[in-house]
Amino acid sequence: MIAKINPNRTFAVLADYTNNKEKDARIIAHKDVCIVNNQAIADSFEAQASTNKRVRNPCKHISLSFSPHDANRMTDDFMAKIAEEYLARMGIRNTQYIVVRHNDKDHPHCHIVYNRVDNDGNSISDSNNYHRSRKIAYDLTVEYGLHIASSERDQKVKRHRLKGKDKTRYRMKDKIREARSASKNWQQFNTELKKRGICMNIFYHKRSHLIHGVSFTEGIRHLTGVKLNASYPILCKDFGDLAEDIAYNATLTAFVATASAAEGVAKVISIGLDTLLELALPSQQQSVSSGIGGGNNNDRNWNDDDKKRKNNNENYKPYKFRR
């Protein structure tokens, strides 16, 4: 199962899009919404949203997609049950929603429209929704014994017909996607990759300490993250910027200084994620206490080592990837 949080739209637009008879749509679950027609649906949402003008973008749209392997199990009641469980775990409670099933594609899927203004006029937070959604979708997939669906484009690929490099690439894509879904941070991601026989390498600039990209290795097969839908910017959305999460110690500095440059790229080295996490120390936020009447650095409990780390990182600028 994959949960996709879609761009913001208005309730009227989403009512027409989701409850569209041309898509063989049918409402399989709803709460506190008049579903006589699309206009009534939109009016119900708008009336409640108007009780809290401070909430920007009260209309939210999430789609849940399931693997074609689960098509026989996906009755309306079962799909509605999973959708409502997903909403509850996301903290989307005490508010209006509709769950609409579409039958215009090969894989079973449904659309959820909900109101960020709840029944008491309070706002429902959407902070960190992407990370929580990915984790919850994976948990539900495992708990209900569902197949782990890939992206819509990948679902159309008939894997049993693939051969050679294409077969290897899609196998690696599936393993990396599973590892991402089962992880909350870089350490867990590294562990999940190793369980699946995959190593991740990071292209690292020796002087600027900027990360230029990543690649993955399975056996003798070596592919860049871009080709596997797991580029560095994509992974940063899941786990944060790795370059900002590590502090450089003497061991890492010596390793970088003596490492050979990657083939064809001057001053850029390739470091295994496993090695990098071992060499790098987790960055620690130093407690800063405010004082009255001034003070020196020692008042902030910073020792000499802390000052060196601060000075080494003060000019750091994250690498900007071109889309």
Buried (B, 14 or more C-beta within 10 A) or exposed (E): BBBBBBEEBBBBEBBBBBBBEEBEBEBBBBBBBBBEEBEEBBBBBBBBBEBBEEBEEBBBBBBBBBBBEBEEBBEBEBBBBBBBBBBEBBEBEEBBBBBBBBEEEEBBBBBBBBBBBBBEEBBBEBEEBEBBBBBBBBBBBEEBEBEBBBEBEBBEEEEEEBEEEEEBBBBBBBBBBBBBBBBEEBBBBBBBBBEBEBBBBBBBBBEBBBBBBBBBBBEEEEBBBBEBBBBBBBBBEBBEBBBEBBBBBEEBEEBBEEBEEBEEEEEBBBBBBBBBBEBBEEEEEEEEEEEEEEEEEEEBEBEEEBEEBEEEBEEEEEBEEEE
